[in-house]
Amino acid sequence: MLADIGLLQTPWPGSRLVPFDFSCSGGGLFPYGDMAVFHFLLCLSFLALIFFSRMLSGFVSAWGLLFVPNHEKEVVSNKYKTTSLILTFFFTVPLSAFSFSVIFLQHADYWLVLSVMAGFILFRQTATAVLSWIACNKDFYTAMKYAGGSTVIVIALFSVVVTILYMAFPSLTVNFFVTVFFAGALISLSAYWIKSIKIFMNSDFSIVLWFLYLCSLEILPLFVAATVILSNGN
């Protein structure tokens, strides 16, 4: 008998039941119906709350690495801050992938966005390690690793905050939140580029090599990644 019960579309005459619309006023956060994404992000958010103190420490360390001069030694020499930074990195990247797929890429496939982001980060880290190995300069790789990782954390957390505000204030347009995000991301990237120039100069690399590194290993892959995601969405 229970198997014959379907969805109630219209109450029978005289019934006190009233249909309720569960649709999201913000456009729907899971329009492709992939509840695996919902459960994955729910578990991830729950774990992030459990490790909240670690996440907070990781964010503070990332902010200091990006905006506070000579903050690297304090973080690298502190095992608690280093592990918190790594933990925060692995929590924020999947959460920010949801922000990008829902708001900034207009409901692109979450798993594709996450895969592209992970591939880009892995490619950049590998290329930086190879360049450091060729130059026999381990300090260069360590400095770039922390600078790049802290930038990813700051931008990722900022995207998550923007997504929460987007869900809380659905009356505001998507373009408003996109503009706010890109303004914050541009500030973070500018701080990272300035820091990377200093790292290159301290490692006896030329400005020309820094420019080639920036174009070939950071800007170009971003355009390729965006093209792949947008073409898949279309």
DRENDO-1510 file (C-alpha; in Angstrom, 1 decimal, always signed):
<recs>
REC; n; res; u; v; w
REC; 1; MET; +0.0; +0.0; +0.0 .
REC; 2; LEU; +2.8; +2.4; +0.9 .
REC; 3; ALA; +4.4; +1.8; -2.5 .
REC; 4; ASP; +1.3; +3.3; -4.2 .
REC; 5; ILE; +1.5; +6.6; -2.3 .
REC; 6; GLY; +2.8; +9.3; -4.6 .
REC; 7; LEU; +3.5; +13.0; -4.2 .
REC; 8; LEU; +0.5; +15.0; -3.0 .
REC; 9; GLN; +0.0; +17.7; -5.7 .
REC; 10; THR; -3.6; +18.8; -4.7 .
REC; 11; PRO; -5.4; +18.2; -1.4 .
REC; 12; TRP; -8.7; +16.5; -1.6 .
REC; 13; PRO; -11.8; +18.6; -1.0 .
REC; 14; GLY; -12.3; +19.5; +2.7 .
REC; 15; SER; -8.7; +18.6; +3.6 .
REC; 16; ARG; -6.7; +20.9; +5.9 .
REC; 17; LEU; -3.4; +20.0; +4.0 .
REC; 18; VAL; -1.8; +22.9; +2.2 .
REC; 19; PRO; +0.9; +22.4; -0.4 .
REC; 20; PHE; +4.2; +24.1; +0.5 .
REC; 21; ASP; +6.8; +25.3; -2.0 .
REC; 22; PHE; +10.3; +24.4; -1.0 .
REC; 23; SER; +11.9; +26.2; -3.9 .
REC; 24; CYS; +14.9; +28.5; -3.1 .
REC; 25; SER; +14.3; +32.2; -3.7 .
REC; 26; GLY; +18.0; +32.6; -4.5 .
REC; 27; GLY; +17.7; +30.5; -7.7 .
REC; 28; GLY; +18.2; +27.1; -6.3 .
REC; 29; LEU; +21.6; +25.9; -4.9 .
REC; 30; PHE; +21.3; +22.4; -6.4 .
REC; 31; PRO; +19.5; +22.9; -9.7 .
REC; 32; TYR; +21.1; +19.8; -11.2 .
REC; 33; GLY; +19.7; +17.6; -8.4 .
REC; 34; ASP; +23.1; +16.1; -7.3 .
REC; 35; MET; +22.4; +15.4; -3.7 .
REC; 36; ALA; +25.8; +13.8; -3.4 .
REC; 37; VAL; +27.2; +17.4; -3.5 .
REC; 38; PHE; +24.8; +18.4; -0.8 .
REC; 39; HIS; +25.8; +15.6; +1.5 .
REC; 40; PHE; +29.5; +16.0; +0.8 .
REC; 41; LEU; +29.5; +19.7; +1.6 .
REC; 42; LEU; +27.3; +19.1; +4.6 .
REC; 43; CYS; +29.9; +16.7; +6.0 .
REC; 44; LEU; +32.7; +19.0; +5.1 .
REC; 45; SER; +31.0; +22.0; +6.9 .
REC; 46; PHE; +30.4; +19.8; +9.9 .
REC; 47; LEU; +34.1; +18.9; +10.1 .
REC; 48; ALA; +35.1; +22.5; +9.6 .
REC; 49; LEU; +32.9; +23.4; +12.7 .
REC; 50; ILE; +34.7; +20.7; +14.7 .
REC; 51; PHE; +38.1; +22.0; +13.7 .
REC; 52; PHE; +36.9; +25.6; +14.0 .
REC; 53; SER; +39.9; +26.8; +16.1 .
REC; 54; ARG; +42.3; +25.2; +13.6 .
REC; 55; MET; +40.4; +26.9; +10.7 .
REC; 56; LEU; +40.6; +30.2; +12.5 .
REC; 57; SER; +44.3; +29.8; +13.1 .
REC; 58; GLY; +44.9; +28.8; +9.5 .
REC; 59; PHE; +43.0; +31.8; +8.2 .
REC; 60; VAL; +44.9; +34.2; +10.5 .
REC; 61; SER; +48.2; +32.6; +9.4 .
REC; 62; ALA; +47.2; +32.9; +5.7 .
REC; 63; TRP; +46.2; +36.5; +6.2 .
REC; 64; GLY; +49.5; +37.3; +7.9 .
REC; 65; LEU; +51.5; +35.5; +5.1 .
REC; 66; LEU; +49.7; +37.5; +2.5 .
REC; 67; PHE; +49.5; +41.0; +4.0 .
REC; 68; VAL; +52.0; +41.2; +6.9 .
REC; 69; PRO; +55.7; +41.6; +6.0 .
REC; 70; ASN; +58.2; +39.1; +7.3 .
REC; 71; HIS; +55.5; +36.8; +8.7 .
REC; 72; GLU; +56.8; +33.6; +7.0 .
REC; 73; LYS; +59.3; +32.7; +9.7 .
REC; 74; GLU; +56.7; +32.9; +12.5 .
REC; 75; VAL; +54.4; +30.5; +10.6 .
REC; 76; VAL; +57.0; +28.1; +9.3 .
REC; 77; SER; +58.6; +27.7; +12.7 .
REC; 78; ASN; +55.3; +27.0; +14.4 .
REC; 79; LYS; +54.0; +23.5; +13.9 .
REC; 80; TYR; +50.5; +24.3; +15.1 .
REC; 81; LYS; +50.2; +27.2; +12.6 .
REC; 82; THR; +51.6; +25.1; +9.8 .
REC; 83; THR; +49.3; +22.2; +10.3 .
REC; 84; SER; +46.3; +24.6; +10.7 .
REC; 85; LEU; +47.2; +26.3; +7.5 .
REC; 86; ILE; +47.3; +22.9; +5.6 .
REC; 87; LEU; +44.0; +21.8; +7.2 .
REC; 88; THR; +42.3; +25.1; +6.3 .
REC; 89; PHE; +43.6; +24.8; +2.7 .
REC; 90; PHE; +42.0; +21.3; +2.3 .
REC; 91; PHE; +38.7; +22.5; +3.8 .
REC; 92; THR; +38.3; +25.8; +1.9 .
REC; 93; VAL; +39.1; +24.6; -1.6 .
REC; 94; PRO; +36.1; +22.2; -1.9 .
REC; 95; LEU; +33.8; +24.7; -0.2 .
REC; 96; SER; +34.9; +27.5; -2.5 .
REC; 97; ALA; +34.4; +25.2; -5.5 .
REC; 98; PHE; +30.7; +25.2; -4.6 .
REC; 99; SER; +30.7; +29.1; -4.5 .
REC; 100; PHE; +32.3; +29.3; -7.9 .
REC; 101; SER; +29.9; +26.7; -9.4 .
REC; 102; VAL; +26.7; +28.3; -8.0 .
REC; 103; ILE; +27.3; +32.0; -8.2 .
REC; 104; PHE; +30.2; +32.9; -10.4 .
REC; 105; LEU; +29.8; +30.2; -13.1 .
REC; 106; GLN; +26.0; +30.1; -13.0 .
REC; 107; HIS; +25.4; +26.5; -11.8 .
REC; 108; ALA; +28.3; +24.8; -13.5 .
REC; 109; ASP; +29.0; +21.2; -12.6 .
REC; 110; TYR; +30.5; +21.1; -9.1 .
REC; 111; TRP; +32.7; +18.1; -9.5 .
REC; 112; LEU; +34.1; +19.6; -12.7 .
REC; 113; VAL; +34.9; +22.9; -11.0 .
REC; 114; LEU; +36.5; +21.1; -8.1 .
REC; 115; SER; +38.6; +18.9; -10.4 .
REC; 116; VAL; +39.8; +21.9; -12.4 .
REC; 117; MET; +40.7; +23.8; -9.3 .
REC; 118; ALA; +42.6; +20.8; -7.9 .
REC; 119; GLY; +44.3; +20.3; -11.2 .
REC; 120; PHE; +45.4; +23.9; -11.4 .
REC; 121; ILE; +46.8; +23.9; -7.9 .
REC; 122; LEU; +48.6; +20.7; -8.5 .
REC; 123; PHE; +50.0; +21.9; -11.8 .
REC; 124; ARG; +51.2; +25.1; -10.3 .
REC; 125; GLN; +52.9; +23.5; -7.3 .
REC; 126; THR; +54.6; +20.9; -9.5 .
REC; 127; ALA; +55.9; +23.6; -11.9 .
REC; 128; THR; +57.2; +25.7; -9.0 .
REC; 129; ALA; +58.9; +22.6; -7.5 .
REC; 130; VAL; +60.6; +21.9; -10.9 .
REC; 131; LEU; +61.8; +25.5; -11.2 .
REC; 132; SER; +63.1; +25.4; -7.7 .
REC; 133; TRP; +64.9; +22.1; -8.4 .
REC; 134; ILE; +66.5; +23.5; -11.6 .
REC; 135; ALA; +67.7; +26.6; -9.8 .
REC; 136; CYS; +68.8; +24.5; -6.8 .
REC; 137; ASN; +66.9; +26.8; -4.5 .
REC; 138; LYS; +64.7; +25.1; -2.0 .
REC; 139; ASP; +63.9; +28.3; -0.1 .
REC; 140; PHE; +62.2; +29.6; -3.3 .
REC; 141; TYR; +59.8; +26.7; -3.5 .
REC; 142; THR; +59.0; +27.0; +0.2 .
REC; 143; ALA; +58.3; +30.7; +0.0 .
REC; 144; MET; +56.2; +30.4; -3.1 .
REC; 145; LYS; +54.3; +27.4; -1.7 .
REC; 146; TYR; +53.2; +29.4; +1.4 .
REC; 147; ALA; +52.5; +32.6; -0.6 .
REC; 148; GLY; +50.3; +30.7; -3.1 .
REC; 149; GLY; +48.6; +28.6; -0.5 .
REC; 150; SER; +47.7; +31.6; +1.7 .
REC; 151; THR; +46.3; +33.4; -1.4 .
REC; 152; VAL; +44.1; +30.4; -2.2 .
REC; 153; ILE; +42.8; +30.2; +1.4 .
REC; 154; VAL; +42.0; +34.0; +1.6 .
REC; 155; ILE; +40.2; +34.0; -1.8 .
REC; 156; ALA; +38.4; +30.7; -1.1 .
REC; 157; LEU; +37.1; +31.8; +2.3 .
REC; 158; PHE; +36.1; +35.2; +0.9 .
REC; 159; SER; +34.1; +33.3; -1.8 .
REC; 160; VAL; +32.4; +31.2; +0.9 .
REC; 161; VAL; +31.4; +34.4; +2.8 .
REC; 162; VAL; +30.0; +36.0; -0.4 .
REC; 163; THR; +28.0; +32.8; -1.0 .
REC; 164; ILE; +26.5; +32.9; +2.5 .
REC; 165; LEU; +25.5; +36.5; +2.0 .
REC; 166; TYR; +24.0; +35.6; -1.4 .
REC; 167; MET; +21.9; +33.0; +0.3 .
REC; 168; ALA; +20.9; +35.4; +3.1 .
REC; 169; PHE; +20.0; +38.3; +0.9 .
REC; 170; PRO; +18.4; +36.8; -2.3 .
REC; 171; SER; +16.9; +40.2; -3.2 .
REC; 172; LEU; +20.3; +41.5; -4.2 .
REC; 173; THR; +21.4; +40.7; -7.7 .
REC; 174; VAL; +24.1; +38.1; -8.5 .
REC; 175; ASN; +26.2; +40.8; -10.3 .
REC; 176; PHE; +26.5; +42.6; -7.0 .
REC; 177; PHE; +28.0; +39.6; -5.2 .
REC; 178; VAL; +30.2; +38.9; -8.2 .
REC; 179; THR; +31.6; +42.4; -8.1 .
REC; 180; VAL; +32.2; +42.3; -4.4 .
REC; 181; PHE; +34.1; +39.0; -4.8 .
REC; 182; PHE; +36.2; +40.1; -7.7 .
REC; 183; ALA; +37.2; +43.3; -5.8 .
REC; 184; GLY; +38.3; +41.3; -2.8 .
REC; 185; ALA; +40.1; +38.7; -5.0 .
REC; 186; LEU; +41.9; +41.4; -6.9 .
REC; 187; ILE; +43.2; +42.9; -3.7 .
REC; 188; SER; +44.4; +39.5; -2.6 .
REC; 189; LEU; +46.0; +38.7; -5.9 .
REC; 190; SER; +47.8; +42.1; -6.0 .
REC; 191; ALA; +49.3; +41.4; -2.6 .
REC; 192; TYR; +50.4; +38.0; -3.8 .
REC; 193; TRP; +52.0; +39.4; -7.0 .
REC; 194; ILE; +53.9; +41.9; -5.0 .
REC; 195; LYS; +55.1; +39.2; -2.6 .
REC; 196; SER; +56.1; +36.9; -5.4 .
REC; 197; ILE; +58.2; +39.7; -7.0 .
REC; 198; LYS; +60.1; +40.0; -3.7 .
REC; 199; ILE; +60.6; +36.3; -3.5 .
REC; 200; PHE; +61.9; +36.2; -7.1 .
REC; 201; MET; +64.3; +39.1; -6.4 .
REC; 202; ASN; +65.5; +37.5; -3.1 .
REC; 203; SER; +66.2; +34.3; -5.0 .
REC; 204; ASP; +68.3; +36.0; -7.6 .
REC; 205; PHE; +65.8; +35.5; -10.4 .
REC; 206; SER; +65.1; +38.3; -12.9 .
REC; 207; ILE; +61.9; +40.3; -13.3 .
REC; 208; VAL; +61.6; +38.8; -16.8 .
REC; 209; LEU; +61.6; +35.3; -15.3 .
REC; 210; TRP; +58.9; +36.4; -12.8 .
REC; 211; PHE; +56.8; +37.8; -15.7 .
REC; 212; LEU; +57.2; +34.6; -17.7 .
REC; 213; TYR; +56.3; +32.5; -14.6 .
REC; 214; LEU; +53.2; +34.7; -13.9 .
REC; 215; CYS; +51.9; +34.4; -17.5 .
REC; 216; SER; +52.7; +30.7; -18.1 .
REC; 217; LEU; +52.0; +29.1; -14.7 .
REC; 218; GLU; +49.2; +31.3; -13.3 .
REC; 219; ILE; +47.4; +33.5; -15.7 .
REC; 220; LEU; +47.3; +31.2; -18.7 .
REC; 221; PRO; +46.1; +28.1; -16.8 .
REC; 222; LEU; +43.3; +30.2; -15.2 .
REC; 223; PHE; +42.1; +31.2; -18.7 .
REC; 224; VAL; +42.3; +27.6; -19.8 .
REC; 225; ALA; +40.4; +26.4; -16.7 .
REC; 226; ALA; +37.7; +29.0; -17.1 .
REC; 227; THR; +37.3; +28.0; -20.8 .
REC; 228; VAL; +36.9; +24.3; -20.0 .
REC; 229; ILE; +34.3; +25.0; -17.3 .
REC; 230; LEU; +32.3; +27.5; -19.4 .
REC; 231; SER; +32.4; +25.4; -22.5 .
REC; 232; ASN; +31.1; +22.4; -20.5 .
REC; 233; GLY; +28.3; +24.5; -19.1 .
REC; 234; ASN; +27.2; +25.5; -22.5 .
</recs>
